[in-house]
Amino acid sequence: MKHLFFACKALVIAILVVKLAMLAAAVGGVEQFQASVSIEDAIAQEGQGNTTAAPLEQERELLKLLAMREQELKRREEALDRERERLTTLKLEIAGLIDQHRAVMGSIVVADDQKYADLVKVYEATPPAQAAAMLERLDRKTAAAIIMRMRSRQAGEIWGHLDPNIAVAITGEITRMVKAREEEEL
């Protein structure tokens, strides 16, 4: 848009330079003008039409057109500036909401960690066969969260008592949870 604006200005300047050159040539030609021009010649030329009026009118129209285009370009530039400001404001709002979301998620994780820490103590104190039977009855997400927080030796003992299909399902949930945490950290 700015290139078009500058091109229009350059065109106007070029037209002015050409006009000045034509005016200088006309002033130089006045000295050569003969006083023998008769009234009849002037009337005949007037009847043929003024040939310099048409180019002047075209130049005026061109200047009006350029002025209108310049106003349109200014209006568009102002609209773009307003849109840029609106987008910047939205970007800042979204960044603030993301920060709030992270803070809330952090507090939820802390609350979950405390809840699961208490359950982990219970399951670690329970004999492995009985703990495995209890974990099999839980939903897979809760069971995965408890096993992930247990000491590896005790989790391994319980793991040996789990039904293989349930162990696979819990392993899948643990994998999803680990991936989700890694993506949150990015």
Backbone bond lengths (Angstrom), bond angles and torsions (degrees), N, CA, C in turn:
res aa  C-N    CA-C-N  psi(-1)  N-CA   C-N-CA  omega(-1)  CA-C   N-CA-C  phi
1 M - - - 1.431 - - 1.530 110.49 -
2 K 1.323 115.81 -43.47 1.456 119.28 -179.12 1.511 110.84 -65.72
3 H 1.342 116.87 -32.96 1.464 120.35 179.44 1.532 109.89 -64.96
4 L 1.326 116.66 -40.23 1.446 120.67 178.26 1.519 110.19 -65.04
5 F 1.298 116.81 -40.98 1.461 122.11 178.52 1.531 110.57 -60.59
6 F 1.323 116.34 -46.70 1.460 119.88 179.19 1.524 111.68 -68.12
7 A 1.329 117.81 -33.73 1.456 121.37 177.66 1.526 110.01 -65.53
8 C 1.329 116.02 -39.61 1.467 119.76 177.36 1.516 111.02 -65.03
9 K 1.303 117.51 -42.58 1.469 120.58 177.84 1.523 110.74 -62.21
10 A 1.338 116.19 -40.67 1.463 120.02 179.08 1.521 110.59 -63.96
11 L 1.333 116.75 -38.13 1.457 120.87 178.36 1.521 110.60 -64.13
12 V 1.315 117.85 -43.15 1.468 121.88 178.67 1.522 109.91 -62.15
13 I 1.314 117.48 -43.06 1.463 121.03 179.67 1.521 110.38 -64.68
14 A 1.335 116.73 -40.03 1.468 120.13 178.81 1.524 110.60 -63.36
15 I 1.324 116.95 -40.87 1.465 120.67 178.71 1.519 110.10 -63.01
16 L 1.328 117.41 -42.51 1.469 121.03 178.97 1.528 111.43 -62.87
17 V 1.327 116.69 -39.57 1.469 120.52 178.89 1.526 110.13 -64.54
18 V 1.325 116.58 -42.85 1.463 120.34 178.60 1.521 110.22 -63.39
19 K 1.322 117.41 -41.41 1.475 121.67 177.81 1.519 110.93 -60.07
20 L 1.333 115.54 -45.37 1.461 118.86 179.59 1.519 110.91 -62.86
21 A 1.311 116.49 -39.41 1.469 119.74 178.36 1.516 110.14 -64.91
22 M 1.333 117.43 -40.42 1.469 120.30 178.51 1.519 110.39 -66.75
23 L 1.321 117.99 -37.75 1.464 121.84 178.51 1.518 110.47 -65.85
24 A 1.335 117.15 -40.90 1.461 120.42 178.29 1.526 110.62 -64.36
25 A 1.332 116.35 -40.20 1.468 119.67 177.92 1.517 110.64 -66.37
26 A 1.336 116.26 -36.39 1.463 119.79 179.70 1.519 110.70 -68.21
27 V 1.330 117.25 -40.44 1.468 120.49 179.07 1.526 109.63 -64.84
28 G 1.303 117.23 -40.51 1.469 120.81 177.39 1.522 110.97 -65.93
29 G 1.323 117.27 -32.60 1.468 121.30 -179.32 1.510 113.04 -76.94
30 V 1.344 118.45 -18.27 1.463 121.38 179.50 1.515 110.36 -64.16
31 E 1.302 116.98 -35.33 1.460 120.49 -179.81 1.519 110.61 -63.31
32 Q 1.313 115.96 -30.20 1.452 120.09 -178.35 1.527 111.64 -88.64
33 F 1.308 115.78 -6.32 1.459 120.33 -177.92 1.524 109.80 -64.14
34 Q 1.273 115.53 134.18 1.457 119.72 -178.39 1.515 109.67 -93.12
35 A 1.299 115.96 142.14 1.456 121.85 -179.65 1.524 111.36 -79.01
36 S 1.296 117.13 -0.24 1.468 120.50 -175.71 1.519 113.08 -86.98
37 V 1.315 117.57 13.09 1.455 119.82 178.98 1.514 106.99 -71.45
38 S 1.239 114.15 128.39 1.463 118.43 -176.09 1.523 110.53 -93.49
39 I 1.274 116.62 165.26 1.452 123.05 178.52 1.521 108.93 -66.46
40 E 1.317 116.99 -34.67 1.454 120.37 179.92 1.535 110.40 -63.24
41 D 1.347 116.74 -41.13 1.465 120.26 178.35 1.538 110.88 -62.41
42 A 1.324 116.50 -41.55 1.464 120.95 179.52 1.516 111.16 -63.38
43 I 1.328 116.58 -41.41 1.465 120.60 179.67 1.530 109.77 -66.73
44 A 1.328 116.78 -39.27 1.457 120.38 179.91 1.533 110.67 -64.45
45 Q 1.307 116.44 -40.82 1.469 119.90 178.62 1.523 110.97 -67.06
46 E 1.331 116.13 -36.73 1.456 120.02 179.01 1.515 110.17 -66.33
47 G 1.305 117.47 -36.90 1.456 121.97 178.76 1.520 111.62 -66.67
48 Q 1.320 117.31 -32.26 1.456 120.98 179.98 1.533 111.67 -74.12
49 G 1.271 117.30 -15.18 1.475 120.64 -179.63 1.513 110.15 102.60
50 N 1.279 115.51 148.29 1.462 120.85 -179.22 1.523 108.12 -83.49
51 T 1.314 116.99 111.71 1.464 121.23 -176.01 1.521 112.43 -76.96
52 T 1.327 118.75 -20.87 1.462 120.05 -179.90 1.522 111.81 -85.33
53 A 1.318 118.52 -17.68 1.469 121.06 -178.71 1.532 110.28 -70.51
54 A 1.308 117.05 -38.13 1.461 119.89 -178.04 1.531 111.81 -63.26
55 P 1.331 119.70 -48.26 1.464 118.39 177.96 1.539 112.24 -63.21
56 L 1.333 116.84 -35.60 1.469 118.87 178.39 1.526 110.50 -64.32
57 E 1.320 115.40 -41.99 1.469 119.16 179.02 1.526 110.50 -65.02
58 Q 1.328 117.07 -39.08 1.463 120.76 177.43 1.522 110.72 -63.62
59 E 1.315 116.19 -40.18 1.469 119.58 178.83 1.518 110.92 -66.19
60 R 1.332 116.24 -39.41 1.471 119.42 177.71 1.539 109.88 -62.43
61 E 1.317 115.78 -44.72 1.463 120.04 178.59 1.525 110.64 -61.68
62 L 1.324 116.44 -42.13 1.456 120.95 178.65 1.527 110.65 -62.96
63 L 1.319 116.46 -42.03 1.470 120.18 178.02 1.530 110.70 -64.00
64 K 1.329 116.58 -40.54 1.469 119.57 177.12 1.528 110.27 -62.65
65 L 1.338 115.31 -43.71 1.456 120.18 179.27 1.527 111.14 -61.95
66 L 1.329 116.23 -43.00 1.467 120.10 178.40 1.526 111.11 -63.72
67 A 1.326 116.62 -40.03 1.468 119.83 178.97 1.528 110.24 -64.86
68 M 1.327 116.50 -39.90 1.462 119.61 178.58 1.529 110.85 -65.95
69 R 1.316 116.51 -41.38 1.475 120.04 178.10 1.525 110.34 -64.50
70 E 1.318 116.23 -39.86 1.469 119.73 179.09 1.519 109.99 -62.21
71 Q 1.345 117.43 -42.50 1.459 120.93 177.70 1.536 110.73 -63.21
72 E 1.325 116.84 -41.11 1.461 121.14 178.46 1.522 110.68 -62.86
73 L 1.332 116.39 -42.76 1.470 120.06 178.67 1.524 111.02 -64.05
74 K 1.321 116.77 -40.26 1.472 119.92 177.45 1.525 110.28 -63.33
75 R 1.336 116.32 -42.16 1.460 120.21 179.93 1.530 110.48 -63.27
76 R 1.324 116.90 -43.40 1.460 120.30 179.04 1.530 111.25 -65.61
77 E 1.314 116.38 -40.57 1.468 119.63 179.34 1.525 110.73 -63.41
78 E 1.337 116.42 -40.51 1.459 119.96 177.28 1.532 110.68 -64.32
79 A 1.336 116.58 -40.17 1.469 120.17 178.21 1.528 110.05 -63.80
80 L 1.327 116.95 -41.55 1.465 120.18 177.61 1.526 111.55 -63.95
81 D 1.308 116.65 -39.78 1.469 120.04 177.96 1.528 110.43 -63.27
82 R 1.336 116.53 -42.60 1.477 119.44 178.39 1.529 110.51 -63.10
83 E 1.324 116.37 -42.24 1.472 120.25 179.96 1.525 110.46 -65.48
84 R 1.330 116.82 -39.51 1.468 120.80 178.15 1.525 110.26 -62.54
85 E 1.336 116.98 -41.55 1.470 120.43 178.42 1.533 110.56 -65.21
86 R 1.346 116.65 -40.55 1.461 120.64 179.51 1.524 110.49 -63.51
87 L 1.329 116.59 -43.31 1.456 120.28 179.28 1.526 111.90 -65.82
88 T 1.316 116.84 -37.71 1.467 120.42 177.33 1.525 109.97 -63.60
89 T 1.334 116.54 -42.48 1.463 120.81 178.17 1.528 110.44 -62.52
90 L 1.337 116.32 -45.06 1.465 119.74 178.32 1.521 111.54 -62.44
91 K 1.317 116.39 -39.55 1.465 120.23 179.03 1.526 110.45 -61.24
92 L 1.329 116.58 -43.14 1.467 120.16 178.61 1.534 111.05 -65.46
93 E 1.345 116.80 -40.23 1.461 120.01 178.13 1.527 110.79 -62.71
94 I 1.320 116.12 -43.96 1.468 120.18 -179.71 1.521 110.52 -64.38
95 A 1.328 116.98 -41.56 1.467 119.91 177.96 1.535 110.16 -60.90
96 G 1.332 117.03 -40.73 1.462 120.89 177.58 1.519 111.84 -63.95
97 L 1.340 116.35 -41.41 1.465 119.97 178.54 1.524 111.30 -66.27
98 I 1.316 116.91 -37.45 1.469 119.98 177.53 1.525 109.93 -63.78
99 D 1.331 116.98 -42.51 1.464 120.23 177.97 1.529 110.99 -62.19
100 Q 1.357 116.28 -42.25 1.466 119.36 177.43 1.530 110.78 -62.60
101 H 1.320 116.23 -41.85 1.465 120.75 179.58 1.525 110.64 -61.32
102 R 1.312 116.46 -43.98 1.467 120.03 179.21 1.526 111.34 -63.07
103 A 1.340 116.16 -39.55 1.458 119.34 178.98 1.530 110.71 -64.56
104 V 1.326 116.52 -43.50 1.462 120.40 179.21 1.525 110.04 -64.15
105 M 1.333 115.94 -44.78 1.470 119.41 179.39 1.529 110.60 -62.54
106 G 1.313 117.09 -36.78 1.466 120.25 177.31 1.511 111.49 -63.01
107 S 1.332 116.98 -41.57 1.467 119.14 179.43 1.519 110.95 -69.62
108 I 1.342 117.30 -33.30 1.467 120.15 176.77 1.526 110.07 -66.71
109 V 1.316 116.22 -41.77 1.467 120.22 178.94 1.525 110.33 -61.97
110 V 1.335 116.53 -42.16 1.466 119.95 178.94 1.524 109.86 -62.23
111 A 1.336 117.88 -43.19 1.464 121.31 179.32 1.529 110.15 -65.31
112 D 1.342 116.24 -42.93 1.470 119.47 177.81 1.520 111.00 -62.87
113 D 1.315 116.47 -42.90 1.463 119.75 -179.88 1.526 110.78 -59.11
114 Q 1.315 117.15 -41.51 1.467 120.44 179.88 1.527 110.16 -66.53
115 K 1.339 116.68 -42.58 1.465 120.18 179.34 1.520 110.32 -62.82
116 Y 1.326 116.38 -45.87 1.460 119.99 -178.95 1.531 111.61 -70.87
117 A 1.322 117.80 -31.14 1.469 120.20 179.11 1.528 109.97 -61.51
118 D 1.333 116.18 -39.92 1.466 119.98 178.21 1.538 110.58 -66.63
119 L 1.327 117.28 -41.87 1.475 120.55 178.85 1.528 111.26 -66.40
120 V 1.331 116.87 -37.35 1.465 120.67 179.70 1.527 109.73 -60.75
121 K 1.317 117.16 -41.62 1.471 120.37 178.83 1.530 110.51 -60.85
122 V 1.328 116.62 -40.45 1.469 120.63 179.96 1.525 109.87 -64.95
123 Y 1.342 117.45 -47.50 1.470 120.79 -176.99 1.527 111.84 -69.32
124 E 1.307 117.36 -32.63 1.474 119.28 177.72 1.532 110.97 -69.74
125 A 1.332 116.75 -29.64 1.465 120.72 179.92 1.535 111.66 -82.13
126 T 1.326 118.05 -13.80 1.465 122.57 -178.47 1.524 109.32 -87.78
127 P 1.344 118.63 144.01 1.476 120.72 176.28 1.540 110.09 -56.82
128 P 1.344 118.61 143.99 1.470 122.52 -174.11 1.529 114.40 -54.37
129 A 1.309 119.48 -42.92 1.472 121.02 -178.26 1.527 110.78 -64.53
130 Q 1.333 116.04 -42.20 1.459 120.37 -179.72 1.531 109.79 -70.54
131 A 1.330 117.89 -39.47 1.476 121.87 178.51 1.533 109.78 -63.60
132 A 1.344 117.56 -38.99 1.469 121.22 178.73 1.524 110.15 -63.97
133 A 1.334 117.11 -43.05 1.468 120.46 178.77 1.530 110.74 -62.30
134 M 1.317 116.77 -39.02 1.470 120.51 179.26 1.533 110.90 -68.33
135 L 1.350 116.98 -41.67 1.470 120.87 -179.71 1.531 111.70 -65.39
136 E 1.351 115.92 -32.65 1.462 119.61 179.69 1.527 111.60 -64.63
137 R 1.308 117.43 -28.00 1.471 121.65 -178.23 1.536 111.78 -84.08
138 L 1.321 118.05 -17.17 1.473 121.45 -179.90 1.523 110.73 -78.16
139 D 1.349 115.48 161.06 1.468 117.73 172.43 1.530 107.98 -68.56
140 R 1.312 115.82 154.35 1.480 121.45 -171.20 1.530 112.49 -62.55
141 K 1.306 116.59 -34.79 1.471 119.04 -179.16 1.527 111.32 -66.48
142 T 1.311 116.88 -44.61 1.470 120.90 179.21 1.519 110.59 -65.77
143 A 1.343 116.32 -43.99 1.464 120.12 179.32 1.530 110.42 -61.16
144 A 1.326 116.79 -42.23 1.469 120.48 179.44 1.524 110.67 -63.89
145 A 1.337 117.08 -42.37 1.467 120.57 -179.57 1.527 111.01 -63.13
146 I 1.314 116.90 -39.02 1.476 120.22 179.95 1.527 109.80 -68.30
147 I 1.321 117.59 -48.05 1.473 120.71 -177.89 1.537 110.85 -63.30
148 M 1.338 116.98 -38.03 1.475 119.74 179.93 1.530 111.91 -62.43
149 R 1.324 116.90 -28.95 1.458 120.16 -176.12 1.540 113.27 -93.90
150 M 1.310 116.86 -5.45 1.469 120.60 -179.68 1.529 110.14 -80.79
151 R 1.319 114.67 158.56 1.466 118.78 172.05 1.518 107.93 -65.38
152 S 1.316 116.72 142.25 1.467 121.21 -171.40 1.535 112.42 -60.77
153 R 1.307 119.17 -36.83 1.470 121.10 -178.50 1.519 110.35 -64.25
154 Q 1.321 115.89 -46.23 1.466 119.34 -179.12 1.535 111.35 -70.64
155 A 1.316 117.08 -36.25 1.466 120.49 177.07 1.527 109.58 -64.17
156 G 1.331 117.11 -38.93 1.468 120.97 178.46 1.516 112.15 -63.84
157 E 1.339 116.86 -39.37 1.466 119.85 178.37 1.524 110.89 -64.33
158 I 1.333 116.73 -41.42 1.473 120.64 178.73 1.526 109.54 -68.58
159 W 1.314 116.06 -37.79 1.471 122.20 -177.59 1.538 110.36 -58.25
160 G 1.311 116.68 -37.09 1.462 121.09 179.75 1.524 113.41 -66.28
161 H 1.315 118.20 -19.29 1.464 121.95 -178.57 1.535 112.48 -99.59
162 L 1.320 117.98 -3.82 1.473 120.55 -179.07 1.522 110.99 -80.39
163 D 1.340 116.04 149.49 1.463 122.09 172.70 1.541 107.08 -62.41
164 P 1.345 119.19 134.39 1.468 121.05 -175.77 1.534 114.11 -56.74
165 N 1.319 118.33 -39.00 1.474 120.57 179.20 1.522 111.18 -65.69
166 I 1.307 116.83 -40.75 1.465 120.78 178.75 1.531 109.70 -69.04
167 A 1.324 116.84 -38.25 1.468 120.64 177.64 1.532 110.56 -61.15
168 V 1.334 117.00 -39.94 1.474 120.88 177.81 1.527 110.07 -64.33
169 A 1.329 116.48 -43.51 1.468 120.02 -179.79 1.533 111.11 -63.98
170 I 1.324 116.84 -41.58 1.466 120.69 178.04 1.522 110.33 -65.38
171 T 1.330 117.37 -40.05 1.471 121.11 178.07 1.529 110.37 -61.49
172 G 1.329 117.51 -41.92 1.469 121.03 176.64 1.516 111.68 -60.56
173 E 1.323 116.89 -40.90 1.463 120.75 179.04 1.528 110.78 -67.39
174 I 1.323 116.83 -39.80 1.478 119.95 177.26 1.528 109.69 -60.76
175 T 1.327 116.56 -42.68 1.474 120.53 179.14 1.522 110.79 -61.52
176 R 1.338 117.30 -44.45 1.475 120.59 178.63 1.526 111.18 -62.27
177 M 1.329 116.38 -41.00 1.464 119.80 -179.38 1.528 111.35 -64.81
178 V 1.327 116.49 -41.72 1.466 120.77 179.64 1.533 110.05 -63.87
179 K 1.343 116.70 -43.70 1.470 120.60 178.84 1.523 110.97 -62.10
180 A 1.332 116.02 -42.52 1.472 120.13 -179.27 1.528 110.83 -62.63
181 R 1.305 117.02 -40.49 1.482 120.09 178.11 1.525 111.39 -65.57
182 E 1.328 116.31 -40.83 1.467 120.32 179.60 1.531 110.06 -63.94
183 E 1.327 117.71 -39.71 1.463 120.78 179.83 1.523 110.76 -69.58
184 E 1.313 118.58 -35.59 1.462 121.64 177.88 1.525 111.03 -64.95
185 E 1.313 116.53 -34.43 1.456 120.73 -178.06 1.527 111.11 -71.64
186 L 1.326 117.17 -22.84 1.465 120.65 178.90 1.474 108.33 -75.72
